[in-house]
């Protein structure tokens, strides 16, 4: 395409910026989409395999697998989208150099900097998408995924029951010989309760509660408004065993109720900071929220605000790093350039922990981004500055 256009008059070439912008934007957008799809499938595929393993072991309900994957998708997109855009730029610009199309455009008066400026509309769109994913979609998805995990921790005792298999719930181990169709009626129940004071201590005290084993012919699930899992056991025996003295006691019962999970205190919030909405983060910073760690909110908010600027950093770095000589090939600088960009992303990620620990103020995000962009701008103009210095030196020598 560029080889044909190069023979046309210069005025015609300059008037064809709309066609050129559309062509470059389409190439970069399609390549970015392909790379993004590949990375999403690879990362989510690994997560899906892990979830299938948990479901096979009885630790997760199969019905929520794909819901969890969907809610975790924004969390992956937050980091994958800038990297995919950078790889897409490297592939497209590298091909332009390898196919000598960039040389034709340079001869026609279009520099690589001007080529990068043609992508400003695409960069603006991707920055908006990245900002929406980071500020809105990721915390929403993390909150929904956390809620699913909490529901699973409460309901897994009954949803994941399998006949003639042991499952665990806190300090209890539950075995069921048979169960009803709706899992609300159990037969031949065995419950083993391990005393935490005994299992976590090398020298258990004499006053510590003893382990217990309960056998019951049947059991029913009891609904509890406080979020507790309770079982009503019928016609069974309870054995209490002291592992230190090897003494035990037994008691028979017609009806016995046990609680398999502790009551969750009202008002407690186990949500990770990644799942807190941006509006809630601002409330924490302003002191209107119950969370007592505003430094964590500062770190998370700064991290979310920094992510869209990685799109701009990508095009600033890809423009100089994609340059290859005619015989080097388009893949020559791809891996080193990816490592350089990933190193910059890791710097932004690592700043969150340092800010939470109080080692740096939140303004370090802006300082790090400005420093990386300054390095990228230097790489863009390094060759031009050095060439001008050589010309001035040669001119001084001639004089």
C-alpha atoms as a printed R data frame, in Angstrom:
    type eleno elety resid chain resno       x       y      z
1   ATOM     1    CA   UNK     A     1   0.000   0.000  0.000
2   ATOM     2    CA   UNK     A     2   2.674   2.517  1.035
3   ATOM     3    CA   UNK     A     3   4.929   1.559 -1.857
4   ATOM     4    CA   UNK     A     4   2.197   2.588 -4.304
5   ATOM     5    CA   UNK     A     5   1.276   5.789 -2.514
6   ATOM     6    CA   UNK     A     6   4.938   6.851 -2.350
7   ATOM     7    CA   UNK     A     7   4.905   7.519 -6.086
8   ATOM     8    CA   UNK     A     8   2.014   9.959 -5.761
9   ATOM     9    CA   UNK     A     9   2.577  13.695 -5.271
10  ATOM    10    CA   UNK     A    10   3.452  14.900 -1.773
11  ATOM    11    CA   UNK     A    11   0.321  17.059 -1.519
12  ATOM    12    CA   UNK     A    12  -1.858  14.036 -2.178
13  ATOM    13    CA   UNK     A    13   0.012  12.055  0.503
14  ATOM    14    CA   UNK     A    14  -0.468  14.796  3.089
15  ATOM    15    CA   UNK     A    15  -4.160  15.042  2.254
16  ATOM    16    CA   UNK     A    16  -4.594  11.305  2.891
17  ATOM    17    CA   UNK     A    17  -4.091  11.440  6.652
18  ATOM    18    CA   UNK     A    18  -7.648  10.280  7.259
19  ATOM    19    CA   UNK     A    19  -7.071   7.102  5.260
20  ATOM    20    CA   UNK     A    20  -3.702   6.560  6.907
21  ATOM    21    CA   UNK     A    21  -5.086   7.094 10.424
22  ATOM    22    CA   UNK     A    22  -7.914   4.665  9.720
23  ATOM    23    CA   UNK     A    23  -5.491   2.073  8.391
24  ATOM    24    CA   UNK     A    24  -3.028   2.328 11.298
25  ATOM    25    CA   UNK     A    25  -5.801   2.492 13.898
26  ATOM    26    CA   UNK     A    26  -7.485  -0.587 12.440
27  ATOM    27    CA   UNK     A    27  -4.231  -2.538 12.400
28  ATOM    28    CA   UNK     A    28  -3.322  -1.633 15.978
29  ATOM    29    CA   UNK     A    29  -6.870  -2.183 17.291
30  ATOM    30    CA   UNK     A    30  -7.260  -5.587 15.630
31  ATOM    31    CA   UNK     A    31  -3.823  -6.759 16.776
32  ATOM    32    CA   UNK     A    32  -4.523  -5.536 20.323
33  ATOM    33    CA   UNK     A    33  -7.837  -7.398 20.326
34  ATOM    34    CA   UNK     A    34  -6.145 -10.627 19.208
35  ATOM    35    CA   UNK     A    35  -3.421 -10.360 21.848
36  ATOM    36    CA   UNK     A    36  -5.999  -9.457 24.486
37  ATOM    37    CA   UNK     A    37  -8.141 -12.460 23.614
38  ATOM    38    CA   UNK     A    38  -5.145 -14.791 23.756
39  ATOM    39    CA   UNK     A    39  -3.989 -13.500 27.158
40  ATOM    40    CA   UNK     A    40  -7.514 -13.597 28.606
41  ATOM    41    CA   UNK     A    41  -8.052 -17.181 27.467
42  ATOM    42    CA   UNK     A    42  -4.651 -18.223 28.825
43  ATOM    43    CA   UNK     A    43  -5.055 -16.600 32.264
44  ATOM    44    CA   UNK     A    44  -8.731 -17.361 32.749
45  ATOM    45    CA   UNK     A    45  -8.131 -20.891 31.515
46  ATOM    46    CA   UNK     A    46  -5.631 -21.437 34.316
47  ATOM    47    CA   UNK     A    47  -8.059 -19.992 36.850
48  ATOM    48    CA   UNK     A    48 -10.880 -22.162 35.465
49  ATOM    49    CA   UNK     A    49  -8.751 -25.307 35.808
50  ATOM    50    CA   UNK     A    50  -8.057 -24.415 39.446
51  ATOM    51    CA   UNK     A    51 -11.773 -23.885 40.100
52  ATOM    52    CA   UNK     A    52 -12.586 -27.227 38.483
53  ATOM    53    CA   UNK     A    53 -10.064 -28.874 40.788
54  ATOM    54    CA   UNK     A    54 -11.714 -27.233 43.806
55  ATOM    55    CA   UNK     A    55 -15.131 -28.369 42.590
56  ATOM    56    CA   UNK     A    56 -13.871 -31.915 42.086
57  ATOM    57    CA   UNK     A    57 -12.568 -31.948 45.668
58  ATOM    58    CA   UNK     A    58 -15.900 -30.685 46.981
59  ATOM    59    CA   UNK     A    59 -14.697 -27.204 47.872
60  ATOM    60    CA   UNK     A    60 -16.796 -25.296 45.326
61  ATOM    61    CA   UNK     A    61 -20.227 -25.603 43.769
62  ATOM    62    CA   UNK     A    62 -20.062 -26.282 40.020
63  ATOM    63    CA   UNK     A    63 -22.995 -23.924 39.405
64  ATOM    64    CA   UNK     A    64 -20.981 -20.826 40.325
65  ATOM    65    CA   UNK     A    65 -17.835 -21.589 38.309
66  ATOM    66    CA   UNK     A    66 -18.586 -19.428 35.286
67  ATOM    67    CA   UNK     A    67 -20.077 -16.686 37.422
68  ATOM    68    CA   UNK     A    68 -16.785 -16.471 39.290
69  ATOM    69    CA   UNK     A    69 -14.865 -16.382 36.011
70  ATOM    70    CA   UNK     A    70 -17.064 -13.557 34.725
71  ATOM    71    CA   UNK     A    71 -16.682 -11.520 37.907
72  ATOM    72    CA   UNK     A    72 -12.894 -12.007 37.843
73  ATOM    73    CA   UNK     A    73 -12.615 -10.901 34.207
74  ATOM    74    CA   UNK     A    74 -12.312  -7.128 34.980
75  ATOM    75    CA   UNK     A    75  -9.549  -7.911 37.488
76  ATOM    76    CA   UNK     A    76  -7.498  -9.493 34.692
77  ATOM    77    CA   UNK     A    77  -8.432  -6.871 32.102
78  ATOM    78    CA   UNK     A    78  -7.060  -4.116 34.306
79  ATOM    79    CA   UNK     A    79  -3.509  -5.386 33.764
80  ATOM    80    CA   UNK     A    80  -3.893  -7.232 30.473
81  ATOM    81    CA   UNK     A    81  -5.355  -4.356 28.431
82  ATOM    82    CA   UNK     A    82  -2.304  -2.028 28.673
83  ATOM    83    CA   UNK     A    83   0.058  -4.927 28.008
84  ATOM    84    CA   UNK     A    84  -2.007  -6.087 25.010
85  ATOM    85    CA   UNK     A    85  -1.994  -2.566 23.575
86  ATOM    86    CA   UNK     A    86   1.777  -2.359 23.971
87  ATOM    87    CA   UNK     A    87   2.323  -5.739 22.279
88  ATOM    88    CA   UNK     A    88  -0.087  -4.730 19.505
89  ATOM    89    CA   UNK     A    89   1.892  -1.526 18.892
90  ATOM    90    CA   UNK     A    90   5.177  -3.438 18.832
91  ATOM    91    CA   UNK     A    91   3.840  -5.959 16.325
92  ATOM    92    CA   UNK     A    92   2.312  -3.372 13.979
93  ATOM    93    CA   UNK     A    93   5.233  -0.922 14.080
94  ATOM    94    CA   UNK     A    94   7.722  -3.796 13.808
95  ATOM    95    CA   UNK     A    95   5.998  -5.044 10.694
96  ATOM    96    CA   UNK     A    96   6.061  -1.551  9.185
97  ATOM    97    CA   UNK     A    97   9.825  -1.457  9.701
98  ATOM    98    CA   UNK     A    98  10.398  -5.030  8.492
99  ATOM    99    CA   UNK     A    99   8.338  -4.484  5.316
100 ATOM   100    CA   UNK     A   100  10.069  -1.114  4.656
101 ATOM   101    CA   UNK     A   101   6.740   0.699  4.844
102 ATOM   102    CA   UNK     A   102   8.010   2.961  7.612
103 ATOM   103    CA   UNK     A   103  10.942   3.977  5.393
104 ATOM   104    CA   UNK     A   104   8.489   4.944  2.651
105 ATOM   105    CA   UNK     A   105   6.449   7.040  5.077
106 ATOM   106    CA   UNK     A   106   9.582   8.723  6.436
107 ATOM   107    CA   UNK     A   107  10.607   9.576  2.889
108 ATOM   108    CA   UNK     A   108   7.142  11.045  2.340
109 ATOM   109    CA   UNK     A   109   7.533  13.388  5.307
110 ATOM   110    CA   UNK     A   110   5.810  11.340  8.032
111 ATOM   111    CA   UNK     A   111   8.016  10.593 11.024
112 ATOM   112    CA   UNK     A   112   7.419   7.849 13.533
113 ATOM   113    CA   UNK     A   113   6.345  10.490 16.064
114 ATOM   114    CA   UNK     A   114   3.721  11.737 13.680
115 ATOM   115    CA   UNK     A   115   2.648   8.161 13.096
116 ATOM   116    CA   UNK     A   116   2.173   7.748 16.839
117 ATOM   117    CA   UNK     A   117   0.114  10.944 16.996
118 ATOM   118    CA   UNK     A   118  -2.285   9.437 14.471
119 ATOM   119    CA   UNK     A   119  -3.249   6.956 17.210
120 ATOM   120    CA   UNK     A   120  -4.303   9.628 19.712
121 ATOM   121    CA   UNK     A   121  -8.058   8.892 19.257
122 ATOM   122    CA   UNK     A   122  -7.462   5.184 19.894
123 ATOM   123    CA   UNK     A   123  -5.271   5.980 22.909
124 ATOM   124    CA   UNK     A   124  -7.989   8.241 24.337
125 ATOM   125    CA   UNK     A   125 -10.633   5.530 23.905
126 ATOM   126    CA   UNK     A   126  -8.441   2.868 25.535
127 ATOM   127    CA   UNK     A   127  -7.590   5.189 28.429
128 ATOM   128    CA   UNK     A   128 -11.308   5.714 29.045
129 ATOM   129    CA   UNK     A   129 -11.953   1.960 28.873
130 ATOM   130    CA   UNK     A   130  -9.050   1.250 31.225
131 ATOM   131    CA   UNK     A   131 -10.268   3.929 33.622
132 ATOM   132    CA   UNK     A   132 -13.771   2.442 33.640
133 ATOM   133    CA   UNK     A   133 -12.442  -1.065 34.223
134 ATOM   134    CA   UNK     A   134 -10.164   0.075 37.044
135 ATOM   135    CA   UNK     A   135 -12.566   2.481 38.782
136 ATOM   136    CA   UNK     A   136 -15.900   0.717 38.271
137 ATOM   137    CA   UNK     A   137 -15.799  -2.773 36.762
138 ATOM   138    CA   UNK     A   138 -12.988  -4.324 38.831
139 ATOM   139    CA   UNK     A   139 -14.330  -3.356 42.288
140 ATOM   140    CA   UNK     A   140 -17.827  -4.408 41.204
141 ATOM   141    CA   UNK     A   141 -16.578  -7.804 40.029
142 ATOM   142    CA   UNK     A   142 -14.393  -8.322 43.093
143 ATOM   143    CA   UNK     A   143 -17.327  -7.528 45.379
144 ATOM   144    CA   UNK     A   144 -19.595 -10.011 43.601
145 ATOM   145    CA   UNK     A   145 -16.899 -12.700 43.618
146 ATOM   146    CA   UNK     A   146 -16.255 -12.151 47.351
147 ATOM   147    CA   UNK     A   147 -19.971 -12.460 48.062
148 ATOM   148    CA   UNK     A   148 -20.062 -15.758 46.167
149 ATOM   149    CA   UNK     A   149 -17.131 -17.103 48.188
150 ATOM   150    CA   UNK     A   150 -18.842 -16.071 51.418
151 ATOM   151    CA   UNK     A   151 -22.064 -17.751 50.317
152 ATOM   152    CA   UNK     A   152 -20.098 -20.873 49.443
153 ATOM   153    CA   UNK     A   153 -18.429 -20.930 52.853
154 ATOM   154    CA   UNK     A   154 -21.865 -20.865 54.499
155 ATOM   155    CA   UNK     A   155 -23.722 -23.206 52.166
156 ATOM   156    CA   UNK     A   156 -20.971 -25.634 51.181
157 ATOM   157    CA   UNK     A   157 -21.777 -28.018 54.049
158 ATOM   158    CA   UNK     A   158 -25.077 -28.872 52.341
159 ATOM   159    CA   UNK     A   159 -24.491 -27.951 48.721
160 ATOM   160    CA   UNK     A   160 -21.314 -29.988 48.507
161 ATOM   161    CA   UNK     A   161 -22.380 -33.019 50.537
162 ATOM   162    CA   UNK     A   162 -21.634 -36.354 48.932
163 ATOM   163    CA   UNK     A   163 -22.863 -39.681 50.328
164 ATOM   164    CA   UNK     A   164 -20.204 -41.690 52.145
165 ATOM   165    CA   UNK     A   165 -17.635 -38.886 51.979
166 ATOM   166    CA   UNK     A   166 -16.138 -36.614 54.646
167 ATOM   167    CA   UNK     A   167 -16.250 -32.825 54.239
168 ATOM   168    CA   UNK     A   168 -14.899 -30.134 56.568
169 ATOM   169    CA   UNK     A   169 -16.568 -27.041 58.036
170 ATOM   170    CA   UNK     A   170 -14.431 -25.099 60.479
171 ATOM   171    CA   UNK     A   171 -13.535 -27.396 63.376
172 ATOM   172    CA   UNK     A   172 -16.034 -30.055 62.245
173 ATOM   173    CA   UNK     A   173 -15.689 -33.013 59.888
174 ATOM   174    CA   UNK     A   174 -19.020 -34.304 58.587
175 ATOM   175    CA   UNK     A   175 -19.870 -37.702 57.124
176 ATOM   176    CA   UNK     A   176 -23.273 -38.677 55.684
177 ATOM   177    CA   UNK     A   177 -24.316 -42.184 54.667
178 ATOM   178    CA   UNK     A   178 -27.475 -41.135 52.768
179 ATOM   179    CA   UNK     A   179 -29.311 -37.877 52.116
180 ATOM   180    CA   UNK     A   180 -32.626 -36.690 50.744
181 ATOM   181    CA   UNK     A   181 -33.209 -35.250 47.300
182 ATOM   182    CA   UNK     A   182 -33.216 -31.663 48.617
183 ATOM   183    CA   UNK     A   183 -30.260 -32.262 50.942
184 ATOM   184    CA   UNK     A   184 -32.392 -31.270 53.924
185 ATOM   185    CA   UNK     A   185 -32.613 -34.771 55.440
186 ATOM   186    CA   UNK     A   186 -29.493 -36.786 56.269
187 ATOM   187    CA   UNK     A   187 -29.048 -40.385 57.462
188 ATOM   188    CA   UNK     A   188 -26.210 -42.170 59.257
189 ATOM   189    CA   UNK     A   189 -24.438 -38.966 60.261
190 ATOM   190    CA   UNK     A   190 -20.953 -38.881 61.823
191 ATOM   191    CA   UNK     A   191 -19.576 -35.567 63.114
192 ATOM   192    CA   UNK     A   192 -16.038 -35.186 64.440
193 ATOM   193    CA   UNK     A   193 -15.184 -31.969 66.291
194 ATOM   194    CA   UNK     A   194 -11.513 -31.220 66.820
195 ATOM   195    CA   UNK     A   195 -10.736 -28.859 69.671
196 ATOM   196    CA   UNK     A   196  -8.592 -25.931 68.365
197 ATOM   197    CA   UNK     A   197  -6.875 -25.558 71.731
198 ATOM   198    CA   UNK     A   198  -5.640 -29.133 71.424
199 ATOM   199    CA   UNK     A   199  -4.652 -29.125 67.767
200 ATOM   200    CA   UNK     A   200  -2.837 -25.770 67.812
201 ATOM   201    CA   UNK     A   201  -0.938 -26.284 71.069
202 ATOM   202    CA   UNK     A   202   2.055 -28.533 71.619
203 ATOM   203    CA   UNK     A   203   1.174 -28.840 75.330
204 ATOM   204    CA   UNK     A   204  -2.613 -28.870 75.753
205 ATOM   205    CA   UNK     A   205  -3.925 -27.695 79.091
206 ATOM   206    CA   UNK     A   206  -5.852 -29.986 81.397
207 ATOM   207    CA   UNK     A   207  -8.852 -27.658 81.350
208 ATOM   208    CA   UNK     A   208  -9.050 -27.655 77.565
209 ATOM   209    CA   UNK     A   209 -12.214 -28.958 75.980
210 ATOM   210    CA   UNK     A   210 -11.955 -32.509 74.711
211 ATOM   211    CA   UNK     A   211 -12.518 -33.716 71.157
212 ATOM   212    CA   UNK     A   212 -15.929 -35.165 70.401
213 ATOM   213    CA   UNK     A   213 -17.416 -37.704 68.023
214 ATOM   214    CA   UNK     A   214 -21.157 -37.760 67.365
215 ATOM   215    CA   UNK     A   215 -23.099 -40.600 65.761
216 ATOM   216    CA   UNK     A   216 -26.739 -40.005 64.758
217 ATOM   217    CA   UNK     A   217 -29.284 -41.993 62.751
218 ATOM   218    CA   UNK     A   218 -30.672 -38.888 61.053
219 ATOM   219    CA   UNK     A   219 -30.302 -35.128 60.926
220 ATOM   220    CA   UNK     A   220 -32.146 -32.117 59.451
221 ATOM   221    CA   UNK     A   221 -30.918 -28.681 58.436
222 ATOM   222    CA   UNK     A   222 -32.214 -25.762 60.533
223 ATOM   223    CA   UNK     A   223 -32.449 -22.278 59.031
224 ATOM   224    CA   UNK     A   224 -30.854 -19.529 61.120
225 ATOM   225    CA   UNK     A   225 -31.289 -15.790 60.566
226 ATOM   226    CA   UNK     A   226 -27.826 -15.025 61.978
227 ATOM   227    CA   UNK     A   227 -25.988 -16.814 59.187
228 ATOM   228    CA   UNK     A   228 -25.179 -19.910 61.247
229 ATOM   229    CA   UNK     A   229 -25.276 -23.473 59.960
230 ATOM   230    CA   UNK     A   230 -27.150 -25.724 62.409
231 ATOM   231    CA   UNK     A   231 -28.088 -29.413 62.424
232 ATOM   232    CA   UNK     A   232 -30.798 -31.135 64.427
233 ATOM   233    CA   UNK     A   233 -29.531 -34.648 65.199
234 ATOM   234    CA   UNK     A   234 -31.908 -37.475 66.178
235 ATOM   235    CA   UNK     A   235 -31.247 -40.723 68.012
236 ATOM   236    CA   UNK     A   236 -27.547 -40.834 68.519
237 ATOM   237    CA   UNK     A   237 -24.616 -40.853 70.880
238 ATOM   238    CA   UNK     A   238 -21.905 -38.314 71.670
239 ATOM   239    CA   UNK     A   239 -18.395 -39.383 72.705
240 ATOM   240    CA   UNK     A   240 -15.922 -36.988 74.306
241 ATOM   241    CA   UNK     A   241 -12.285 -38.069 74.088
242 ATOM   242    CA   UNK     A   242  -9.287 -36.673 75.959
243 ATOM   243    CA   UNK     A   243  -6.223 -37.326 73.762
244 ATOM   244    CA   UNK     A   244  -3.810 -36.776 76.639
245 ATOM   245    CA   UNK     A   245  -5.270 -39.280 79.114
246 ATOM   246    CA   UNK     A   246  -7.046 -41.507 76.550
247 ATOM   247    CA   UNK     A   247 -10.203 -41.311 78.648
248 ATOM   248    CA   UNK     A   248 -13.606 -40.824 77.102
249 ATOM   249    CA   UNK     A   249 -17.212 -40.348 78.119
250 ATOM   250    CA   UNK     A   250 -20.396 -41.029 76.200
251 ATOM   251    CA   UNK     A   251 -23.914 -39.663 76.259
252 ATOM   252    CA   UNK     A   252 -27.034 -40.813 74.426
253 ATOM   253    CA   UNK     A   253 -29.627 -38.386 73.058
254 ATOM   254    CA   UNK     A   254 -32.928 -38.363 71.224
255 ATOM   255    CA   UNK     A   255 -32.494 -34.856 69.829
256 ATOM   256    CA   UNK     A   256 -29.351 -32.742 69.792
257 ATOM   257    CA   UNK     A   257 -28.628 -29.467 67.965
258 ATOM   258    CA   UNK     A   258 -25.137 -28.357 66.975
259 ATOM   259    CA   UNK     A   259 -23.810 -25.254 65.211
260 ATOM   260    CA   UNK     A   260 -21.275 -25.885 62.482
261 ATOM   261    CA   UNK     A   261 -20.286 -22.249 61.845
262 ATOM   262    CA   UNK     A   262 -19.834 -19.242 64.087
263 ATOM   263    CA   UNK     A   263 -22.170 -16.303 63.875
264 ATOM   264    CA   UNK     A   264 -20.816 -13.430 61.836
265 ATOM   265    CA   UNK     A   265 -20.771 -10.255 63.919
266 ATOM   266    CA   UNK     A   266 -23.065  -7.588 62.607
267 ATOM   267    CA   UNK     A   267 -21.344  -4.808 60.751
268 ATOM   268    CA   UNK     A   268 -18.112  -6.669 60.086
269 ATOM   269    CA   UNK     A   269 -16.689  -6.277 56.596
270 ATOM   270    CA   UNK     A   270 -14.301  -8.886 55.207
271 ATOM   271    CA   UNK     A   271 -14.211  -7.283 51.757
272 ATOM   272    CA   UNK     A   272 -10.744  -6.830 50.330
273 ATOM   273    CA   UNK     A   273  -9.783  -3.282 49.441
274 ATOM   274    CA   UNK     A   274  -9.813  -4.238 45.724
275 ATOM   275    CA   UNK     A   275 -13.547  -4.929 46.013
276 ATOM   276    CA   UNK     A   276 -14.392  -1.587 47.631
277 ATOM   277    CA   UNK     A   277 -16.058   0.865 45.251
278 ATOM   278    CA   UNK     A   278 -14.323   4.110 44.332
279 ATOM   279    CA   UNK     A   279 -17.001   6.140 46.089
280 ATOM   280    CA   UNK     A   280 -16.424   4.104 49.256
281 ATOM   281    CA   UNK     A   281 -12.685   4.726 48.962
282 ATOM   282    CA   UNK     A   282 -13.335   8.463 48.922
283 ATOM   283    CA   UNK     A   283 -15.546   8.059 51.993
284 ATOM   284    CA   UNK     A   284 -12.760   6.195 53.774
285 ATOM   285    CA   UNK     A   285 -10.265   8.925 52.915
286 ATOM   286    CA   UNK     A   286 -12.657  11.598 54.170
287 ATOM   287    CA   UNK     A   287 -13.271   9.650 57.392
288 ATOM   288    CA   UNK     A   288 -16.939   8.860 56.752
289 ATOM   289    CA   UNK     A   289 -16.467   5.064 56.604
290 ATOM   290    CA   UNK     A   290 -15.998   2.442 59.327
291 ATOM   291    CA   UNK     A   291 -12.726   1.190 57.894
292 ATOM   292    CA   UNK     A   292  -9.838   2.279 60.094
293 ATOM   293    CA   UNK     A   293  -7.022   2.226 57.504
294 ATOM   294    CA   UNK     A   294  -7.194   5.297 55.240
295 ATOM   295    CA   UNK     A   295  -3.638   4.607 54.058
296 ATOM   296    CA   UNK     A   296  -4.916   1.455 52.355
297 ATOM   297    CA   UNK     A   297  -7.642   3.487 50.644
298 ATOM   298    CA   UNK     A   298  -5.080   6.064 49.477
299 ATOM   299    CA   UNK     A   299  -2.921   3.299 48.000
300 ATOM   300    CA   UNK     A   300  -5.823   1.628 46.179
301 ATOM   301    CA   UNK     A   301  -7.249   4.891 44.834
302 ATOM   302    CA   UNK     A   302  -3.840   5.994 43.569
303 ATOM   303    CA   UNK     A   303  -3.347   2.613 41.944
304 ATOM   304    CA   UNK     A   304  -6.683   2.856 40.119
305 ATOM   305    CA   UNK     A   305  -5.945   6.374 38.932
306 ATOM   306    CA   UNK     A   306  -2.530   5.280 37.646
307 ATOM   307    CA   UNK     A   307  -3.702   2.408 35.466
308 ATOM   308    CA   UNK     A   308  -5.104   4.475 32.521
309 ATOM   309    CA   UNK     A   309  -1.766   6.270 32.162
310 ATOM   310    CA   UNK     A   310  -0.115   2.948 31.353
311 ATOM   311    CA   UNK     A   311  -1.873   3.162 27.969
312 ATOM   312    CA   UNK     A   312  -0.101   6.457 27.257
313 ATOM   313    CA   UNK     A   313   3.170   5.007 28.514
314 ATOM   314    CA   UNK     A   314   2.706   2.090 26.123
315 ATOM   315    CA   UNK     A   315   2.659   4.246 22.989
316 ATOM   316    CA   UNK     A   316   5.511   6.430 24.265
317 ATOM   317    CA   UNK     A   317   7.697   3.352 24.766
318 ATOM   318    CA   UNK     A   318   6.566   1.352 21.727
319 ATOM   319    CA   UNK     A   319   7.408   4.143 19.267
320 ATOM   320    CA   UNK     A   320  11.202   4.069 19.861
321 ATOM   321    CA   UNK     A   321  11.522   0.443 20.973
322 ATOM   322    CA   UNK     A   322   9.821  -0.935 17.856
323 ATOM   323    CA   UNK     A   323  12.543   0.404 15.554
324 ATOM   324    CA   UNK     A   324  14.458  -2.431 13.883
325 ATOM   325    CA   UNK     A   325  17.081  -2.425 11.166
326 ATOM   326    CA   UNK     A   326  16.198  -3.987  7.788
327 ATOM   327    CA   UNK     A   327  17.796  -7.376  8.491
328 ATOM   328    CA   UNK     A   328  16.919  -7.688 12.175
329 ATOM   329    CA   UNK     A   329  13.293  -8.760 11.706
330 ATOM   330    CA   UNK     A   330  10.146  -7.635 13.487
331 ATOM   331    CA   UNK     A   331  10.636 -10.002 16.455
332 ATOM   332    CA   UNK     A   332  14.157  -8.821 17.290
333 ATOM   333    CA   UNK     A   333  13.164  -6.277 19.955
334 ATOM   334    CA   UNK     A   334   9.767  -7.646 20.966
335 ATOM   335    CA   UNK     A   335  10.818  -9.648 24.038
336 ATOM   336    CA   UNK     A   336  13.235  -6.997 25.449
337 ATOM   337    CA   UNK     A   337  10.592  -4.301 24.919
338 ATOM   338    CA   UNK     A   338   7.936  -6.381 26.713
339 ATOM   339    CA   UNK     A   339  10.319  -6.898 29.633
340 ATOM   340    CA   UNK     A   340  10.957  -3.146 29.850
341 ATOM   341    CA   UNK     A   341   7.254  -2.331 29.818
342 ATOM   342    CA   UNK     A   342   6.389  -5.081 32.310
343 ATOM   343    CA   UNK     A   343   9.108  -3.735 34.620
344 ATOM   344    CA   UNK     A   344   7.381  -0.345 34.569
345 ATOM   345    CA   UNK     A   345   4.012  -1.943 35.330
346 ATOM   346    CA   UNK     A   346   5.533  -3.908 38.210
347 ATOM   347    CA   UNK     A   347   6.883  -0.664 39.665
348 ATOM   348    CA   UNK     A   348   3.340   0.742 39.775
349 ATOM   349    CA   UNK     A   349   1.988  -2.473 41.323
350 ATOM   350    CA   UNK     A   350   4.703  -2.639 43.979
351 ATOM   351    CA   UNK     A   351   4.025   0.936 45.069
352 ATOM   352    CA   UNK     A   352   0.682  -0.122 46.545
353 ATOM   353    CA   UNK     A   353   2.265  -2.263 49.260
354 ATOM   354    CA   UNK     A   354   4.866   0.365 50.107
355 ATOM   355    CA   UNK     A   355   2.199   3.045 50.471
356 ATOM   356    CA   UNK     A   356   0.041   0.789 52.656
357 ATOM   357    CA   UNK     A   357   3.046   0.207 54.913
358 ATOM   358    CA   UNK     A   358   3.605   3.971 55.136
359 ATOM   359    CA   UNK     A   359   7.019   3.973 53.460
360 ATOM   360    CA   UNK     A   360   5.998   6.433 50.718
361 ATOM   361    CA   UNK     A   361   3.227   9.012 50.365
362 ATOM   362    CA   UNK     A   362   0.505   8.420 47.701
363 ATOM   363    CA   UNK     A   363   2.033  11.108 45.484
364 ATOM   364    CA   UNK     A   364   4.760   8.590 44.620
365 ATOM   365    CA   UNK     A   365   2.406   7.194 41.948
366 ATOM   366    CA   UNK     A   366   2.532  10.465 39.996
367 ATOM   367    CA   UNK     A   367   6.298  10.744 40.476
368 ATOM   368    CA   UNK     A   368   6.890   7.211 39.189
369 ATOM   369    CA   UNK     A   369   4.664   7.696 36.139
370 ATOM   370    CA   UNK     A   370   6.283  11.032 35.284
371 ATOM   371    CA   UNK     A   371   9.737   9.478 35.585
372 ATOM   372    CA   UNK     A   372   8.841   6.582 33.302
373 ATOM   373    CA   UNK     A   373   7.271   8.922 30.750
374 ATOM   374    CA   UNK     A   374  10.358  11.138 30.887
375 ATOM   375    CA   UNK     A   375  12.513   8.090 30.076
376 ATOM   376    CA   UNK     A   376  10.180   7.185 27.206
377 ATOM   377    CA   UNK     A   377  10.309  10.722 25.791
378 ATOM   378    CA   UNK     A   378  14.090  10.640 26.047
379 ATOM   379    CA   UNK     A   379  14.157   7.413 24.024
380 ATOM   380    CA   UNK     A   380  11.973   9.055 21.378
381 ATOM   381    CA   UNK     A   381  14.241  12.073 20.893
382 ATOM   382    CA   UNK     A   382  17.606  10.566 21.770
383 ATOM   383    CA   UNK     A   383  18.531   9.756 18.167
384 ATOM   384    CA   UNK     A   384  17.488  13.168 16.892
385 ATOM   385    CA   UNK     A   385  19.371  15.010 19.613
386 ATOM   386    CA   UNK     A   386  22.526  12.967 19.085
387 ATOM   387    CA   UNK     A   387  22.370  13.512 15.311
388 ATOM   388    CA   UNK     A   388  22.036  17.260 15.814
389 ATOM   389    CA   UNK     A   389  24.984  17.264 18.196
390 ATOM   390    CA   UNK     A   390  27.111  15.378 15.667
391 ATOM   391    CA   UNK     A   391  26.193  17.868 12.944
392 ATOM   392    CA   UNK     A   392  27.079  20.795 15.165
393 ATOM   393    CA   UNK     A   393  30.373  19.154 16.080
394 ATOM   394    CA   UNK     A   394  31.204  18.478 12.438
395 ATOM   395    CA   UNK     A   395  30.265  22.052 11.551
396 ATOM   396    CA   UNK     A   396  32.561  23.363 14.298
397 ATOM   397    CA   UNK     A   397  35.435  21.173 13.080
398 ATOM   398    CA   UNK     A   398  35.009  22.426  9.488
399 ATOM   399    CA   UNK     A   399  34.952  26.034 10.672
